[in-house]
Amino acid sequence: MSGGAGPVAGRRRAARRAVVIGGGIAGTTAALALADAGVQVVLVEGRPRLGGLAFSFRRPSPVGELTVDNGHHVYLRCCTAYRGLLDRIGAAELAPLQKRLDIPVVDAEHRRVSRLRRTALPVPLHLAGSLARYRHLSLRERLSVGRAALALGRLDLDDPELDRVDFASWLRARGQSERTVEALWDLVGVATLNARAHQASLALAAMVFQTGLLSDPGAADLGWARTPLGEVHHTRAGAALEAAGVRVLLQTRAVEIRRTGEDDWCVPLDVKHGRAAGGGDEELCADTVVLAVPQEEAHRLLPEGAVEHPERLLGIGTAPILNAHVVYDRPVLRQPFLAALGSSVQWVFDRTEASGMTGEGQYLVLSQSAAQDGIDQPVAALRKHYLPELERLLPDAREAEVLDFFVTRERTATFAAVPGVNGLRPATATGLPGIHLAGAWTDTGWPATMEGAVRSGTAAARAAVARLARPAHPPLAVRRPADPQQEAAI
Ligand SMILES: Cc1cc2nc3c(=O)[nH]c(=O)nc-3n(C[C@H](O)[C@H](O)[C@H](O)COP(=O)(O)OP(=O)(O)OC[C@H]3O[C@@H](n4cnc5c(N)ncnc54)[C@H](O)[C@@H]3O)c2cc1C
């Protein structure tokens, strides 16, 4: 990855050339799709790696060097676009799906475990048995959940009113108690929306629950990388880009997008450490640009006239995710993961094998979404808080020694899924021919997920290819001498 100045550098022009700015999941997807359509692509990424918000790093620890993900990432079987990307980059076997949805849910207060499982029965019966046996809710609450789920399934996702209402108000109006919100709706919603029900747009919540739980029996089966995320989104993605003929320039930032002709765009670069040929600044020129960067950077880079209300991009807020990493001297969690209730801990995953850790110990990750409360707390405070919580959830942790504890923080992990956000998210097409937007924050209908990122990248590439397929100049309208009134296209 990286490489010489190559064919698109400078001002030499040839047909069907694209620059993709941003090597996250959206940019990677767009670059691959453009290359697959026969377009010559250069992908520029400011950081020394691909994968954007889904990445890994190496960290020394008392048990040897660990490969650590910045945050645990999960996807669902209904994430068909993301699964398509995994297939395209030859990484599907690195991030397998459960055969059938099965989530152990542990209540720390009452020391009870109940599993959210599905059967092969048709929707909504696939979850009926599991709901009937869900011990964290009373019979009355379970019945009310069933009724609310059916009402949620009937909402029209195209109704703009849904984006004006918060999910908690809607649930309350459907008789949902605080307990049902905590034990069921937020259990799924916080992890997928990165927002609690009272912070979340009903439109996004309805989309998630309709697609994940009410579309197909297997839709919510969980998948996640059993290797470090970087193996999937940097190494495998990089190899696929290279095989597709995409030039990838890492440590290279786009500084500006400049129009140099009707369909001509130039992107001056800030090249760090001389990774692109020449070592200094370079400019890439192309027929089309896909801008797959976070919203603030898109606002900075978009040329004037690209979007009607550029200030709206800055109105799209962000929400944090925190991961606490704990290495024990022995196994304390006897299953691959669990979800917690009655505790500030949300989800716990076993990352021992994925991290490369050897020996007798176990490496757990606590994945904490909507982490506004903890995101700025010092590591010592988080340690003091989370270790006793883990002991409440996992009795074996009480006897175990903690060999390492550290925290990864992503303050702008996702866009904030608040009411009104869908109205601010821009479409792929801009007001400028040849400039296309991608990114999980654009108008995909999905919350900020890997699925949304892939969908946005595919949409941007499709729109760019459609534009490139048009003739360079529109047909001319001429008057025929025989009939001066008649116009015909040639
Ligand atoms: C801790 C955490 C946990 C998450 N958990 C999940 C999960 O369980 N499931 C799920 O589906 N999603 C999850 N997500 C969300 C998911 O990671 C993102 O939605 C997705 O990765 C966004 O991809 P993207 O390509 O749209 O944007 P980004 O990943 O932000 O990529 C944008 C890229 O553009 C680059 N860039 C910016 N400016 C420039 C410039 N001027 N020139 C060149 N390059 C530039 C950046 O360096 C970056 O690599 C999680 C995110 C985090 C942070």
The ligand as an SDF file (V2000), in Angstrom:
LIG
                    3D

 53 58  0  0  0  0  0  0  0  0999 V2000
  -15.5230    1.9240   19.7080 C   0  0  0  0  0  0  0  0  0  0  0  0
  -16.4510    1.7130   18.5540 C   0  0  0  0  0  0  0  0  0  0  0  0
  -17.3080    0.6310   18.5550 C   0  0  0  0  0  0  0  0  0  0  0  0
  -18.1850    0.4270   17.4840 C   0  0  0  0  0  0  0  0  0  0  0  0
  -18.9660   -0.6770   17.4730 N   0  0  0  0  0  0  0  0  0  0  0  0
  -19.6640   -0.9700   16.3570 C   0  0  0  0  0  0  0  0  0  0  0  0
  -20.3510   -2.1950   16.2560 C   0  0  0  0  0  0  0  0  0  0  0  0
  -20.3680   -3.0150   17.1760 O   0  0  0  0  0  0  0  0  0  0  0  0
  -21.0060   -2.4680   15.0960 N   0  0  0  0  0  0  0  0  0  0  0  0
  -21.0140   -1.5950   14.0390 C   0  0  0  0  0  0  0  0  0  0  0  0
  -21.5960   -1.9220   12.9980 O   0  0  0  0  0  0  0  0  0  0  0  0
  -20.3760   -0.4090   14.1250 N   0  0  0  0  0  0  0  0  0  0  0  0
  -19.7000   -0.0750   15.2510 C   0  0  0  0  0  0  0  0  0  0  0  0
  -19.0350    1.1040   15.3270 N   0  0  0  0  0  0  0  0  0  0  0  0
  -19.2150    2.1040   14.2560 C   0  0  0  0  0  0  0  0  0  0  0  0
  -18.3650    1.8060   13.0320 C   0  0  0  0  0  0  0  0  0  0  0  0
  -17.0280    1.5950   13.4100 O   0  0  0  0  0  0  0  0  0  0  0  0
  -18.4270    3.0250   12.1060 C   0  0  0  0  0  0  0  0  0  0  0  0
  -19.7700    3.3530   11.8170 O   0  0  0  0  0  0  0  0  0  0  0  0
  -17.7300    2.8000   10.7770 C   0  0  0  0  0  0  0  0  0  0  0  0
  -16.4590    2.2140   10.9600 O   0  0  0  0  0  0  0  0  0  0  0  0
  -17.5870    4.1640   10.0800 C   0  0  0  0  0  0  0  0  0  0  0  0
  -16.8750    4.0140    8.8800 O   0  0  0  0  0  0  0  0  0  0  0  0
  -16.6750    5.2330    7.8930 P   0  0  0  0  0  0  0  0  0  0  0  0
  -15.8330    4.7630    6.7820 O   0  0  0  0  0  0  0  0  0  0  0  0
  -17.9860    5.8320    7.5970 O   0  0  0  0  0  0  0  0  0  0  0  0
  -15.9070    6.3790    8.7320 O   0  0  0  0  0  0  0  0  0  0  0  0
  -14.4820    6.4070    9.4470 P   0  0  0  0  0  0  0  0  0  0  0  0
  -14.1970    5.0930   10.0390 O   0  0  0  0  0  0  0  0  0  0  0  0
  -14.5110    7.6060   10.3370 O   0  0  0  0  0  0  0  0  0  0  0  0
  -13.4420    6.6550    8.2560 O   0  0  0  0  0  0  0  0  0  0  0  0
  -13.0840    7.9220    7.7820 C   0  0  0  0  0  0  0  0  0  0  0  0
  -11.6130    7.9010    7.3950 C   0  0  0  0  0  0  0  0  0  0  0  0
  -11.2760    9.1370    6.7680 O   0  0  0  0  0  0  0  0  0  0  0  0
   -9.9570    9.4670    7.1360 C   0  0  0  0  0  0  0  0  0  0  0  0
   -9.7770   10.8980    6.8820 N   0  0  0  0  0  0  0  0  0  0  0  0
  -10.3710   11.9440    7.5230 C   0  0  0  0  0  0  0  0  0  0  0  0
   -9.9950   13.0980    6.9630 N   0  0  0  0  0  0  0  0  0  0  0  0
   -9.1640   12.7980    5.9270 C   0  0  0  0  0  0  0  0  0  0  0  0
   -8.4810   13.5710    4.9480 C   0  0  0  0  0  0  0  0  0  0  0  0
   -8.5470   14.9110    4.9170 N   0  0  0  0  0  0  0  0  0  0  0  0
   -7.7060   12.9270    4.0330 N   0  0  0  0  0  0  0  0  0  0  0  0
   -7.6140   11.5670    4.0470 C   0  0  0  0  0  0  0  0  0  0  0  0
   -8.2370   10.7930    4.9600 N   0  0  0  0  0  0  0  0  0  0  0  0
   -9.0260   11.3910    5.8790 C   0  0  0  0  0  0  0  0  0  0  0  0
   -9.9020    9.0710    8.6120 C   0  0  0  0  0  0  0  0  0  0  0  0
   -8.5500    8.9370    9.0520 O   0  0  0  0  0  0  0  0  0  0  0  0
  -10.6810    7.7630    8.5970 C   0  0  0  0  0  0  0  0  0  0  0  0
   -9.8400    6.6560    8.3920 O   0  0  0  0  0  0  0  0  0  0  0  0
  -18.1930    1.3520   16.3990 C   0  0  0  0  0  0  0  0  0  0  0  0
  -17.3310    2.4450   16.4180 C   0  0  0  0  0  0  0  0  0  0  0  0
  -16.4650    2.6220   17.4720 C   0  0  0  0  0  0  0  0  0  0  0  0
  -15.5180    3.7840   17.4390 C   0  0  0  0  0  0  0  0  0  0  0  0
  1  2  1  0
  2  3  1  0
  2 52  2  0
  3  4  2  0
  4  5  1  0
  4 50  1  0
  5  6  2  0
  6  7  1  0
  6 13  1  0
  7  8  2  0
  7  9  1  0
  9 10  1  0
 10 11  2  0
 10 12  1  0
 12 13  2  0
 13 14  1  0
 14 15  1  0
 14 50  1  0
 15 16  1  0
 16 17  1  0
 16 18  1  0
 18 19  1  0
 18 20  1  0
 20 21  1  0
 20 22  1  0
 22 23  1  0
 23 24  1  0
 24 25  2  0
 24 26  1  0
 24 27  1  0
 27 28  1  0
 28 29  2  0
 28 30  1  0
 28 31  1  0
 31 32  1  0
 32 33  1  0
 33 34  1  0
 33 48  1  0
 34 35  1  0
 35 36  1  0
 35 46  1  0
 36 37  1  0
 36 45  1  0
 37 38  2  0
 38 39  1  0
 39 40  1  0
 39 45  2  0
 40 41  1  0
 40 42  2  0
 42 43  1  0
 43 44  2  0
 44 45  1  0
 46 47  1  0
 46 48  1  0
 48 49  1  0
 50 51  2  0
 51 52  1  0
 52 53  1  0
M  END
$$$$
